[in-house]
Amino acid sequence: MSIDTLDPSTPPRTWTRRHLLSLEELSAEEITLILDTAVGFKETARHARHKSSLLAGKTVANLFFENSTRTRTSFALAARRLGADTVDFSSSGSSLSKGETFIDTAKNIEAMGVDLVVVRHRTPGTPLLLAQNLGVSVVNAGDGPHEHPTQGLLDVLTIRDHLGRIAGLTVALVGDIAHSRTARSNLWALKRLGAHVILCGPATLVSRRWEELDVEVCHNLDEILPRCDVVNLLRIQFERQSTSPFPSVREYAHLYAMNGERLCRAKDSILILAPGPINRGVEVTPDVADGPHSVILEQVTNGVAVRMAVLKLLLGGRP
Amino acid sequence: MSSLLVEGGRVIDPAEGVDRVTNLLIEEGRVVGLDVPANGQARIINARGKIVSPGLIDMHVHLREPGREEDETIRTGTAAALAGGFTSIACIPNTEPPIDTQAQVEFIQHQAKRADQANVFVVACVSKNREGHELAEIGQLVEAGAVGFTDDGAPIFDPELLRRAFEYCLMFDKPILNHCEVRELTKGGVMHEGSVSLQLGLTGMPAAAEDVMTGRDIILAQTTGGRLHIMHISTAGSIELVRRAKSRGVRVTTEVCPHHFTLTDECLRSFDSNFKMSPPLRTATDVEACIAGLRDGTIDCIVTDHAPHAREKKMQELDRAPFGIVGLETALGLVSTELIEPGHLDWPGAIAKMTCNPARILQLENKGTLRAGADADVTIIDPERRWTVDATKFRSKSTNSPFVGRQLKGRADTVIVGGRVKFVAD
């Protein structure tokens, strides 16, 4: 594992933000600070026996207005391994079905004495709305197709772990870019850290307008694959699509599934990421998902470390 | 009612080609004439340094009553109109129930009379229950006083219904006002589709959704000879379609809202629902096209599309928050600050788009002009007055404005309706 070493000539890096709402607003230095902090938590992240008491006495509320298993679990573990208490709130069986607005729901949770709110919601901008209306820290755990900052961070950390750097790498984000918050968070972090980003997928899911942001857009995976250092396979979000963006799953898999045959055309050192959950056989075939280039499970482990780092930076420095 | 002299103001009456410093005499609720010396009139208003305009007309206002009185009532809406300098407004029929019968029209007129503030003209539904299927009883609605027909809130989506409406309305020489939006292209949309929506992950509403229907409507107006008024135009493409249609002699007019010539989709980066309206805020190119359309006369009117929503409705997730913003109390200030100050329009040009042009489109007799015999609706504008938009001062029941906190120059100073002073600025 290689880690970017701190240049002693750079001024001490400090964290000043109260919320983590997006990666678009973070500087390269802030992103690197989170990644470096996460590296320090890797052991604690993996083993419950290394539990810390850094955030003892703090309470983290998970407000999930949209279904999630792994992200919610990951945040809960991260909080507990830092000694914080956690409280879970999910929209099913809550007062949301009784007509209460989500801001009122959040304010009620806040009034119970929590220090930080982790929020997932189907609508972009909702974490910002909460940050404006609550007095506590807010972490965006996915707001519709907008951003999923900790997912972006853990993907970047996983790449950095394996390839030692981000700058100069060619990273392809493949699949349902239109509906993917992971794509957006990855894009901002990768660009900020100096990677070349390619967005690849069907034209109905990958707009040419992305080129305005100095990002490469390509609809042919086979064409770009030989140049890629990393391929991140994004899930087709069938649940967010109002009209079918491609003729059939079969045709999608034919054009974009990462399978053994395609992999032969890639660099030997290629890294395969998938932010899960994955549709096996659609975005990636099992031989590749479970093969030597895949770091899918490492992403999950890094997820806990990254979330510990975020919680520590947001809660640790304040009285 | 006795005489009232407005003295020493710059009288601008585009309908009559008047623009000079003079006096205006009003008697018995009517304009007597200009150039009358002060001579013992019962009341004299000093308008020196101010502009004396025909009462401003906003032909696109949602008053919400009946049915959504938590957002606005005819009383609060007409009070907001006066504060913004409007002496007449046309209200849009997407109330609950919709204004699609003679009785409904008369209810609005009755409430407006009770409120006794700005004049209210009714634009009634094209279709029964605003459902877009069967024509409403247009003949009887005209008899009741309806000045135009629209299903706004929703587009007239069925081209056959629109064609019949054009043909039928020809008998009464009334315009069809359409909200141009192909809903299949805007499903789930909350903002303009472009690079900003792409970055924010918000579902977009493409300009094409507006342009496709604008084009369809123009073709149907042309084939039927009907009168088409495109509501709240917002895209460069639609403006160009109207420009070309006008040059071919199609009977088409259009209007633009202040937010579409001042704001862009970049505003949505705040995720603030006060930037959510339909049509959505477009790009800088579209803003330029709106201004160009105002300059060259393609765009006939400036309207507010005043769409009040109670705070609890707007204080929601962006996809749940309703479309629309209030506009009556900020429109004149925005016209002055954003169109006149930079030299895009002069005062006579801007005033025409808020007086005689809407009066002509809706055939409002004796409105929108200061010629002798016209109704004494007068807006005295202080073009130099600097003020800050303050939601706590709104007369409207709702405060959903994206312009709160904005510094403006120019506002209504004194508003006269039917010869009576109805509003004086603090």
Interface residues (C-beta under 8 A of the other chain):
Chain A: E24 T101 F102 I103 H121 R122 T123 P124 G125 T126 L128 L129 D143 G144 P145 H146 E147 H179 R181 R184 S207 R209 W210 E212 L213 S242 T243
Chain B: K187 G188 G194 S195 L198 Q199 L200 G201 L202 S270 F271 E312 M315 Q316 E317 L318 D319 R320
